[in-house]
Amino acid sequence: MRLVRFTAEGKNRNGDASWGLILERFVYPLARPPYESPRLAGEFAPEIAGEPLLLSSVKLLAPCEPRKVICVGRNYAEHAAEFGNALPEEPAIFLKASTTLVGPDEPVIRPSISERVDHEGELALVIGKRCRFLNAQDAHNVILGYTCANDVTARDLQRKDVQWTRGKNFDTFCPVGPWLDTEYDPAEKSVRCLVNGEVKQESNTALMIHTVGTILAYVSNFMTLEPGDLVLTGTPAGVSPLQPGDIVTVEIEGLGILSNPVIAGV
């Protein structure tokens, strides 16, 4: 099943963000966010709360409401190599602020303070229930669904600073979407990132150094994961600069397509 967050105008709607379930060409509004849903106990049964809307008539938002965005650096060997970095023995974890999030088709703002802003297409997942001390084999039980993400990075500032906070956390630096797929199997799936239709990054999740289960087990050993938290799993080689006027697109096999325009900022 594919879950979305959306806004819509019209009868009995005031433009507020809502959760919905996609069935064919329609979005069925849900009564509440899907966290802690029965699916996590083996069956997904969301409560419908309204008339269906045409998918083409709604505006899709980032399909998550995270308290924290957890990211993994250098999780593909070729990406580590392209910057001359050693392979991490453990997942290299950093955080992005929730204010970095934007949804499909929303602009990525390229700040004037940076001379190089890169795309980083990635597989991402959303946590469905509060958890701690997971083991890698059971980690899939806490995942609400998978989506596409772009860990946009001010590369020059990332290199300049002692740590990565500034380079990773400009507003709009985490496009996510277009939906959450609750039944997606992330094994051996192609991951691509394109700029203006030209493929810049292309790899496969089979080449991730640390698997999804390993990442969640590692993070939950020192941090409580909460419903809605977003986890990005790392980017392949081929990152390149973005310029105002570009369209950057993340494509993940069987999961979806996330596109965003790039505009100039102050």
C-alpha positions as a printed Julia matrix, in Angstrom:
266×3 Matrix{Float64}:
   0.0    0.0     0.0
   1.11   3.55   -0.7
   0.57   6.23    1.93
   0.8    9.97    1.27
   0.56  13.27    3.05
  -1.31  15.84    1.02
  -3.24  19.07    0.94
  -6.38  19.74   -1.06
  -8.93  22.48   -1.47
 -12.67  22.15   -1.87
 -15.74  20.87   -0.03
 -15.04  20.21    3.66
 -11.32  20.78    3.13
  -9.33  23.82    4.24
  -5.91  23.05    2.83
  -4.57  21.43    6.01
  -2.15  18.52    5.67
  -3.78  15.09    5.79
  -2.69  11.47    5.48
  -4.15   9.37    2.71
  -4.08   5.97    1.04
  -3.57   5.72   -2.72
  -5.82   3.27   -4.55
  -5.53   3.47   -8.32
  -6.24   7.11   -9.33
  -7.65   8.14   -5.96
  -6.47   9.27   -2.53
  -8.62   8.11    0.4
  -8.17  10.39    3.46
  -7.23   8.62    6.69
  -8.7    9.33   10.1
  -5.29   9.63   11.73
  -1.57   9.22   11.01
  -0.73   5.58   10.27
   1.83   5.1    13.05
   1.31   2.16   15.41
  -1.04   0.7    12.82
  -2.23  -2.93   12.94
   0.12  -3.66   10.06
   3.0   -3.6    12.51
   1.36  -6.62   14.16
   0.94  -8.35   10.82
  -1.96  -6.62    9.07
  -2.32  -3.08    7.79
  -5.87  -1.74    8.2
  -6.03   2.09    8.05
  -9.29   3.83    8.91
 -10.75   5.74    5.97
 -12.3    9.1     6.93
 -13.76  10.84    3.92
 -14.63  10.71    0.26
 -11.86   9.82   -2.18
 -10.08  12.57   -4.08
  -8.47  12.36   -7.49
  -4.73  11.91   -7.04
  -4.19  14.5    -9.76
  -6.15  17.09   -7.75
  -4.08  17.02   -4.55
  -0.66  18.42   -3.67
   1.68  15.76   -2.3
   3.84  16.64    0.69
   6.83  14.9     2.23
   5.3   11.59    3.46
   6.62  11.86    7.0
   6.53  14.08   10.09
   9.84  13.31   11.77
  11.09  14.53   15.1
  14.52  13.67   13.77
  16.08  12.8    10.42
  18.84  10.21   10.77
  21.35   9.85    7.94
  24.16   7.44    7.1
  27.32   8.68    5.45
  29.67   6.7     3.21
  27.43   3.65    2.95
  28.48   2.81   -0.62
  32.15   1.96   -1.18
  32.43   3.88   -4.46
  30.99   7.04   -2.89
  33.55   6.87   -0.08
  36.28   6.34   -2.67
  35.26   9.32   -4.84
  36.16  11.61   -1.93
  39.16   9.6    -0.78
  37.51   8.44    2.45
  38.1    5.15    4.21
  35.19   2.73    4.6
  33.55   3.09    8.03
  33.58   0.03   10.25
  30.28   1.14   11.77
  27.49   3.24   10.23
  28.59   6.9    10.06
  25.56   8.66   11.54
  24.61  12.33   11.33
  21.35  14.26   11.71
  19.34  16.66    9.59
  16.75  19.04   11.02
  13.06  18.57   10.25
  13.14  22.04    8.65
  15.19  20.59    5.77
  12.16  18.62    4.54
  10.31  19.41    1.33
   7.98  17.27   -0.74
   7.76  16.35   -4.42
   8.09  19.23   -6.88
   8.95  21.72   -4.14
  12.1   23.78   -4.81
  15.52  23.09   -3.39
  16.99  26.49   -2.5
  20.68  26.81   -3.36
  22.14  29.2    -0.77
  24.45  31.92   -2.08
  26.88  31.27    0.78
  27.85  27.93   -0.79
  29.88  27.53   -3.96
  28.99  23.84   -4.4
  25.67  22.21   -3.55
  25.43  18.51   -4.43
  22.59  16.04   -4.86
  22.66  12.71   -3.0
  19.88  10.33   -4.06
  19.01   7.76   -1.39
  16.63   5.06   -0.22
  14.83   6.2     2.93
  12.42   4.7     5.43
   9.99   5.93    8.07
   9.73   4.4    11.53
   6.27   3.17   12.53
   6.54   2.6    16.26
   8.67   3.62   19.22
  11.59   1.26   19.69
  14.99   0.76   21.26
  17.66  -1.96   21.21
  16.58  -3.59   17.96
  18.4   -6.51   16.44
  19.11  -6.47   12.72
  16.91  -9.48   11.96
  13.77  -7.96   13.49
  14.29  -4.32   12.51
  11.84  -4.6     9.59
   9.0   -4.92   12.11
   9.26  -1.24   13.09
   9.35   0.18    9.55
   6.15   1.87    8.39
   7.31   2.2     4.8
  10.01   3.18    2.31
  10.39   6.28    0.15
  12.88   8.25   -1.98
  15.05  11.02   -0.54
  17.76  13.47   -1.55
  20.39  14.37    1.05
  21.29  17.73   -0.52
  24.68  18.92    0.74
  26.65  22.15    0.64
  29.87  20.28   -0.08
  32.3   23.15    0.4
  30.84  23.98    3.81
  30.81  20.33    4.8
  34.54  20.16    4.07
  35.29  23.49    5.74
  33.54  22.83    9.05
  34.74  20.47   11.76
  31.42  18.65   11.62
  28.67  18.41    8.97
  25.76  20.27   10.58
  25.84  23.45    8.5
  26.52  21.75    5.16
  23.63  19.33    5.61
  20.96  21.5     7.22
  19.95  24.41    5.03
  16.19  24.67    4.63
  14.93  22.48    1.72
  18.01  20.23    1.85
  15.98  17.02    2.31
  13.41  16.38   -0.42
  11.35  13.26    0.35
   8.57  11.41   -1.5
   6.4   10.89   -3.32
   4.83   8.33   -0.95
   5.51   5.59    1.58
   5.28   2.03    0.28
   4.31  -0.19    3.22
   5.1   -3.47    1.45
   8.33  -2.53   -0.31
  11.28  -4.93   -0.3
  14.47  -2.84   -0.54
  16.75  -5.75   -1.43
  18.7   -5.5    -4.68
  16.95  -2.43   -6.06
  18.47   0.12   -8.42
  19.01   3.67   -7.12
  19.47   6.52   -9.6
  19.75  10.28   -9.45
  19.36  12.42  -12.55
  19.93  16.11  -13.21
  17.95  17.53  -16.14
  17.36  13.97  -17.33
  21.04  12.98  -17.3
  21.96  10.09  -15.02
  24.55  11.19  -12.46
  24.28   8.43   -9.85
  23.39   4.8   -10.46
  23.9    1.85   -8.14
  22.03  -0.91   -6.31
  20.98  -1.35   -2.7
  22.81  -4.69   -2.74
  26.03  -2.63   -2.64
  25.2   -0.85    0.61
  27.96  -1.48    3.17
  25.51  -1.52    6.08
  22.05  -2.99    5.52
  18.81  -1.39    6.69
  18.64  -3.85    9.59
  22.22  -3.14   10.63
  21.62   0.62   10.52
  18.47   0.48   12.66
  20.04  -1.89   15.16
  23.09   0.36   15.47
  21.12   3.59   15.87
  18.56   2.14   18.29
  21.37   1.0    20.57
  22.03   4.64   21.57
  18.89   6.53   20.46
  15.17   5.9    20.82
  13.47   5.75   17.44
  10.0    7.27   17.4
   6.99   7.03   15.07
   7.53   9.26   12.06
  11.33   9.41   12.31
  13.0    9.41    8.9
  16.13   7.36    8.17
  18.25   7.91    5.03
  20.48   4.96    4.15
  23.35   6.57    2.23
  24.1    7.67   -1.32
  26.01   6.01   -4.19
  28.92   7.5    -6.12
  28.4   10.19   -8.73
  27.32  13.2    -6.69
  27.6   16.43   -8.66
  26.82  20.15   -8.29
  23.33  21.6    -8.68
  22.62  24.97  -10.25
  19.53  27.19  -10.23
  17.24  26.05  -13.03
  18.16  22.37  -12.68
  15.62  19.61  -12.09
  17.0   16.9    -9.8
  15.28  13.51   -9.77
  15.7   10.46   -7.54
  14.42   7.16   -8.95
  14.34   3.93   -6.96
  13.29   0.73   -8.67
   9.7   -0.22   -7.87
   9.34   2.56   -5.32
   8.79   5.86   -7.08
  10.21   9.04   -8.57
  11.02  12.22   -6.64
  11.71  15.39   -8.63
  12.53  18.9    -7.4
  13.53  22.13   -9.14
  16.55  24.05   -7.91
  16.28  27.79   -7.37
  18.7   30.48   -6.19
  18.57  31.61   -2.57
  19.99  34.5    -0.62
